[in-house]
Amino acid sequence: MADWWQTWLEPPAARRVGWVDVSRPSLWICVVSILFNPTFWNVVAQHEYRHKTITRILGGRRYLGCYMLAATIFTLGIVRDHLYQLALLEQPVHPTLLHPAVRVAAVLLFAVGTVLVVSSMWALGVTGTYLGDYFGILMDAMVTGFPFNVLSDPMYVGSTLNFVAVALWFARPAGLVLSALVWLTYRVALCFEGPFTARIYREAAEKKAAAAKKAAERKAAATPSRAPYATRSQTRKRAL
């Protein structure tokens, strides 16, 4: 642990200078982690929606299942961030990124990214953030407040900005490459998440409408008709 901190705190000039060192295994381990995380949660969540595997294993407790998946995704995120830091430790520094203005930009980007991520989680809650809709835990209405009134996917944007900020702060070009991979991975994930989530809410709305229609039909069938009485009354009036 002491060596780790010493590596971070040593003067940047003492580190290797260059762009990206692709010979480092830590770089490729980080790449695998970046690609794995969204793939994992999309596959698991969509399987849960179709087959309810997690919910059945937990005896129908879908909220518990959602919380367990949330804890797993959160832990995987921490592991990915740690692997990202380890990968940067072994990557060369570029002199251009050592300019003080770059450090200022890094701080600003990290602040903006953190605000986007935290405010998104606050607005969505645990179940909204961690795929609760795949467990049938649907939100009453679409969240339209900040930061969703600024960006359609603020959590992904904020997370990417944080990666870029760390890369700039430590002047590692490899971090910028990995940040671009993070952004690309999120874009691909959204191609699956967006339509699937829309499908979940569309099917839920159709089921709700069908249930309301059946309830109205049952109510109408249970209500006695006044038509025969009205007909008999009119017949008596004509006879008089």
C-alpha positions in Angstrom: 0.0 0.0 0.0 2.9 2.4 0.8 4.4 1.7 -2.6 1.0 2.5 -4.2 0.8 5.9 -2.6 4.4 6.6 -3.2 3.8 6.0 -6.9 1.0 8.5 -7.0 2.8 11.1 -5.0 6.2 10.9 -6.8 6.9 13.9 -9.1 5.4 13.5 -12.6 8.8 14.2 -14.1 10.1 11.0 -12.5 7.6 8.9 -14.4 7.9 7.5 -17.9 7.0 9.9 -20.7 5.0 8.8 -23.6 1.5 8.0 -24.9 0.0 4.5 -24.3 1.9 1.4 -23.3 -0.1 -1.5 -24.7 2.3 -4.1 -23.3 1.0 -3.7 -19.8 -1.4 -6.5 -18.7 -3.2 -4.0 -16.3 -4.4 -2.0 -19.3 -6.1 -5.0 -20.9 -7.5 -6.2 -17.6 -9.1 -2.7 -17.2 -10.5 -3.0 -20.8 -12.1 -6.3 -19.9 -13.7 -4.8 -16.8 -15.0 -1.8 -18.7 -16.6 -4.1 -21.3 -17.9 -6.6 -18.8 -19.9 -4.4 -16.4 -22.7 -3.2 -18.7 -22.8 -6.5 -20.5 -23.3 -8.3 -17.2 -26.1 -6.0 -15.9 -28.0 -6.0 -19.2 -27.9 -9.8 -19.6 -28.8 -10.5 -15.9 -31.6 -7.9 -15.9 -33.2 -8.9 -19.2 -33.1 -12.6 -18.1 -34.8 -11.6 -14.9 -37.5 -9.8 -16.8 -38.2 -12.7 -19.0 -37.8 -15.6 -16.6 -38.0 -14.1 -13.1 -35.1 -16.3 -12.0 -33.8 -14.1 -9.2 -37.3 -13.4 -7.9 -38.1 -17.1 -7.8 -34.9 -18.0 -6.1 -35.7 -15.4 -3.4 -39.3 -16.6 -2.9 -41.0 -13.8 -4.8 -39.2 -11.0 -3.0 -38.5 -8.8 -6.0 -37.3 -5.8 -4.0 -34.7 -8.0 -2.3 -33.6 -9.2 -5.7 -33.3 -5.7 -7.0 -31.2 -4.6 -4.0 -28.9 -7.6 -4.4 -28.4 -6.8 -8.1 -27.8 -3.1 -7.1 -25.1 -4.2 -4.6 -23.5 -6.4 -7.2 -23.4 -3.7 -9.9 -22.1 -1.1 -7.4 -19.3 -3.5 -6.3 -18.4 -4.2 -9.9 -18.2 -0.5 -10.5 -15.8 -0.1 -7.6 -13.6 -2.9 -8.9 -13.6 -1.4 -12.4 -12.5 2.0 -11.0 -9.8 0.4 -9.0 -8.5 -1.5 -12.0 -8.6 1.8 -13.9 -6.4 3.4 -11.3 -4.0 0.4 -11.3 -3.8 0.6 -15.1 -2.9 4.3 -15.0 -0.1 3.7 -12.6 1.7 1.7 -15.2 1.1 4.1 -18.0 3.4 6.9 -19.2 2.8 10.6 -18.5 2.5 13.0 -21.4 4.2 16.5 -20.8 1.3 18.4 -22.5 -1.1 17.1 -19.9 1.1 18.5 -17.0 0.0 22.1 -17.7 -1.8 23.7 -14.7 -4.8 24.5 -16.9 -5.3 20.8 -17.5 -5.5 20.2 -13.7 -8.1 22.9 -13.4 -10.1 21.3 -16.2 -9.8 17.9 -14.5 -11.2 19.4 -11.3 -14.1 21.0 -13.1 -14.9 17.9 -15.1 -14.8 15.7 -11.9 -17.2 18.1 -10.1 -19.7 18.2 -13.0 -19.5 14.4 -13.4 -20.1 13.8 -9.7 -23.0 16.1 -9.6 -24.6 14.4 -12.6 -24.1 10.9 -11.1 -25.2 11.8 -7.6 -28.3 13.8 -8.7 -29.3 11.0 -11.0 -29.3 8.5 -8.3 -31.1 10.9 -5.9 -33.9 11.4 -8.5 -34.3 7.8 -9.5 -33.7 6.1 -6.1 -32.2 2.7 -5.7 -34.8 0.8 -7.7 -34.9 3.4 -10.5 -31.1 3.5 -10.7 -30.4 -0.2 -10.5 -32.9 -1.7 -13.0 -35.9 -2.1 -10.8 -38.2 -2.0 -13.8 -36.8 -5.3 -14.9 -38.1 -6.7 -11.6 -41.5 -5.2 -12.3 -40.8 -2.3 -9.9 -42.0 0.6 -12.1 -41.9 4.3 -11.5 -45.2 6.1 -11.4 -44.0 8.7 -13.9 -41.0 9.6 -16.0 -38.4 11.7 -14.1 -38.2 15.0 -15.8 -36.4 17.1 -13.2 -32.7 17.8 -13.0 -30.5 16.3 -14.3 -32.8 14.6 -16.8 -34.1 17.9 -18.0 -30.5 18.6 -19.2 -29.4 15.2 -20.4 -31.2 12.0 -21.3 -28.6 9.8 -19.8 -26.8 11.9 -17.1 -25.4 9.0 -15.1 -23.5 7.6 -18.0 -22.3 11.1 -19.0 -21.2 11.9 -15.5 -19.4 8.6 -15.1 -17.5 9.2 -18.3 -16.5 12.7 -17.3 -15.1 11.3 -14.0 -12.9 8.9 -16.0 -11.7 11.7 -18.2 -11.0 13.9 -15.2 -8.8 11.3 -13.5 -6.9 10.8 -16.7 -6.2 14.5 -17.1 -5.3 15.0 -13.4 -2.6 12.3 -13.6 -1.6 13.3 -17.2 -2.1 9.8 -18.6 -3.1 9.6 -22.3 -4.0 6.0 -21.7 -6.7 7.2 -19.4 -8.3 9.2 -22.2 -8.3 6.2 -24.4 -10.0 4.1 -21.7 -12.5 6.9 -21.1 -13.4 6.8 -24.8 -13.9 3.1 -24.4 -16.2 3.7 -21.4 -18.3 6.2 -23.4 -18.5 3.8 -26.4 -19.5 0.9 -24.1 -22.3 3.0 -22.5 -23.5 4.0 -26.0 -23.8 0.4 -27.0 -25.5 -0.5 -23.8 -28.1 2.2 -24.3 -29.0 0.7 -27.7 -30.2 -2.3 -25.7 -31.4 -0.6 -22.5 -33.5 2.1 -24.1 -35.8 0.0 -26.3 -36.1 -2.7 -23.7 -37.1 -0.3 -21.0 -39.6 1.3 -23.3 -41.0 -2.1 -24.0 -41.4 -2.8 -20.3 -43.4 0.3 -19.7 -45.4 -0.2 -22.9 -46.4 -3.7 -21.9 -47.2 -2.5 -18.4 -49.5 0.2 -19.8 -51.2 -2.3 -22.1 -51.8 -4.7 -19.1 -53.2 -1.9 -17.0 -55.5 -0.8 -19.8 -56.7 -4.4 -20.4 -57.3 -4.8 -16.6 -59.3 -1.6 -16.5 -61.4 -2.7 -19.5 -62.2 -6.1 -17.8 -63.1 -4.4 -14.6 -65.5 -2.1 -16.4 -67.1 -5.0 -18.2 -67.6 -6.9 -15.0 -69.1 -3.9 -13.4 -71.5 -3.4 -16.3 -72.5 -7.1 -16.2 -73.1 -6.9 -12.4 -75.4 -3.8 -12.7 -79.1 -4.8 -13.4 -80.5 -3.3 -16.5 -83.4 -0.9 -16.3 -84.4 -1.4 -19.9 -87.2 -4.1 -19.3 -88.8 -1.9 -16.6 -88.8 1.1 -18.9 -90.4 -1.0 -21.7 -93.1 -2.3 -19.4 -93.8 1.2 -18.1 -94.2 2.6 -21.6 -96.6 -0.3 -22.6 -98.8 0.4 -19.6 -98.9 4.1 -20.5 -100.1 3.3 -24.1 -102.8 0.9 -22.8 -104.2 3.7 -20.6 
